[in-house]
């Protein structure tokens, strides 16, 4: 039995305090929304939507996958680590873009624990040949092209919101509506996540070991992020009485596509 299949209870030890603290912050935000009274209506709606997504999607996903990952399940490890990376993304935004409230230190604790969980996973698998986890039936070309195309589309989408303001030296309307200094989603995506998604697609097309590690990560990230966006849009529609159905449908289609490609890849994992 290889080291990647050994029982590792540390994954549960990392996960349990995170999900407990996330449950606390989510329930507090949902049932005591007064903590967000410094936010604009638009940003308030998005924060509430994120709280629901954390409670109903991320917390169960982390609990279930950490259990199987700790038992040595490769599928469990793949999904757990990728959901945890998505959690880093979410709590960077909570920590830096949500106006200061009494949950601030809990946001920081969740962010720190999530970051160290990911670091622990990377260190644990520095010498792991992730390509060897999969059979030759992985749809390498389809997944690689999908990731590259999606990264390019999101770059164009975010540029359409931020570039006109930058060229005119004014704050973009979406940033002003949220009452923020900058859009944290744009910062994270331009600086890190979208380049990484593009890189993962290219490496997978070349059948590099790192591509087999990064591609599932970006598929899970895309799926979880779009579920979060759908939750934000539903909350925005209910609170602000705006019609976000076209965008909800578009992101739902994207979510299903990510899930389909992820499922196709997971079916090719060696026993």
N, C-alpha and C positions, 0 to 999 in steps of 0.2 A: 504493500500500500504506500503510495507517495505522500509527501508532506501536504499536498493540496487537498487530500481526502481525510486528513485527521480531524478529530473533533476539536473545535476551538470555541470555548465558551466565552472568550473575551468579546466576541462579536455581540453576544447577548448583554454582557456587562456594559458595553458602550451604548447599546441600543435602548435599554430599559430607562435610564435617566433621561435620555433624549425624548422618548415618547411620553414619559410622565410630565416633563416640563412643557412639551408641545400641547398636551391635552389641557394643562392648566392655562396656557396662554390663549388657546383657541376658545375654550369655554368662557374665559374671562371676556375676551373680545366679543363673543356672540351674545352673552347674557348681560354684560356690562359695557355696552358700546360707548359709554361716556368717556372711556379712556382715550377715545379717538376724537374728542370734541375740538381739538386744535387743527384737525385736518379739513380740507375742502370736501364738499359733498362727493365729488368724483373719487378722490383718493380714499375717503371713508368707505365708499361702496366697494372699492377694490380690496381694501384691507379686510373687510368683513367676509368677502368672497374667499380670500386666501385662508382665513381662519376656518371656514367650513371645509375647504379643500384639505387643509392640514389634518383636521379631525377625522374626516370621513374617508380620505384616500391615503395620505402619507403615513399616518400613524399605523393603520392596519397593515399597510405594505411593509413597513419596517419591522413590525412585530413578527409577521408571518415569515418573511424572508430571512430574518436573523435566526429564527429557530432552525430552518432548514440549512442555512449556511453554516451554522455552528456544528451541524451534524456531518458536514463535508459535502453537501450538495453543490455541484458546480452551478446549476441554474440558480439556486438560492444565493450563492456568492455573487454571481453576475448581477442579479437584480438588486440585492441588498446594497452593494457598493455603489451602484448607479443611482438608486433612490437617495442614498446618503449624499451623493454629490449634488443632486437636485435640491436637497435640503440646505446645503451650504448656500446655494444661489438664493433661496427664499429668505434665509435669515441674515444674509448680508443686507438685503433690502429692508427687513424689519429693523435691523440695528442702525442703519444709516439714513433711512428715508421715512420712517414713522416718527412723528413728533414725540419728544421725550415723554414717557409716562412711567408708572410704577413697575411696569414689566420690563423695563430696559435691561436690567441686569440678567433677567432670565433669557431674554433674546441673546445677549452676549454669551451666556452659558451654553445655550443650544448651538449657537454658531461655533463656539470653540470645540465642544464635544464632537460636532459633526466633522469639523476639519481634522481633528486628531483621529477620528474613526477612519477617515479616508487615508490619512497618512499611514496609519497602522496597517491597513489593507495593502497599500502599495509596497510598504517595506516587507510585509509577509510574502509578497508574490513577486519580488524583484527578479528572481531567477525562473519564474514560471513560464513555460512555453504555451501561451494561450492558444496559439494556432493548433497545437496538438490536442486541445480539448474538443475540437470539432472534426467531423468527417469531411470528405471532399464534396459533399452535396450542398454545402452552404452556398446560397445564391449571392456570391461575392459581387458580381458585376451589377446586379439589380440594386443591392443594398448600397454599394459604393456610389453609384450614380444618383440614387435617391438622396443620400446625405449631402452630396455636393450641390445638387439642385436646390434642396431645401435651405442650405446655408446661403446660397446666392439670393434666393427669394426673400429671405428675412433681412439680408443686408440691404436689398433694394427697398423693402418695406420701411425699415427703420430710417434709412437715408431720406425717404420721402417725408418723414416727420421732422428730422433734425437738420438736414442740409440746408433747406431754404432759410431757416432761422440763423444758422451759422453764417451763411453768405450775406445776410442782411444785418448781421450783428444784433439780433434781437432774440428774445426767449421764445422758443416754439410754443404754439398754442396748447399742445398737449401737456407740456411741462407747466405752463402758467395755470392751466385748469386744475392741475393737481397740487399747486402751491409748492412746488419743489424748486431747488436750485438747478438740478439736472435730472434727467430720467435715468434712474439706476438700472433699469432693464437695458437701455441703450449702452450704458457703460459696460456692464457685464458681458453683453452679447458682442459688441464691437471688439472689446479688449481680449476676451477669452473664449467664450462658448462657441461663437460662430466660426472663428478661425480653427478651433479644435474640431468642430464638426466637418469642416472642409478637409482638414488634414486627415481625419479618420477615414473619410471616403476615399481619398487618394491612396492611403496606405493599404486599405482593404483591397482596392483594385489591383495593387501590386502584390497582394497576398503576403504582406509583411506581418510578422507576429504582433507588432504593436497595433496594426489595423484590426486584428481579431479581438484585441482588448478594448480599443476605443470605440469601435462601431456599435457594439451592444450598449455601451455607456451612453452614446449620443442618441440612440433609439429610445432608450428608457428616459433619458433627459427630455427628449422631444415629446414623448407621450405624457410624462408627468407635468411638464410645463404647460402643455396644451390643455390638460385637464384643469390645471390652475386657472388658465386664461378663461376657459369656459365658465368656471365658478365665478370669476370676477365679473364676467359679462352678465351672467344671470343676476348676480347681486346688483349690478349697476342698473339693469333693466327694471328690477323690482323697486329699487330705492329712488331712481331718477326718472322712472317712467319713460325710458328711451327704448327704441327698437334695435336690439342688438342681435336679432335672430340670424340675419345673413352671416355675420361674423361667427356666431356660435356654430352654425352649420359648417362653415368653412373649416374652423378649427377642429370640429368633431371628425370631419373627413380626414384631416391630417393625423389626428390621434389614431383613428382606425388603421391608417396606412402604416404608421410607426409600429403599432401593435402587430399588424400582419407580418411585416418584415422581421420584427423581433421574434415572433413565434416561429417563423420559417427557420431562423437561425438556431433557436433553442432546440428545435427538433433534430438538429444535426449534431448536438453535443454527444460525445461518446459516453457510454455507460461506465 
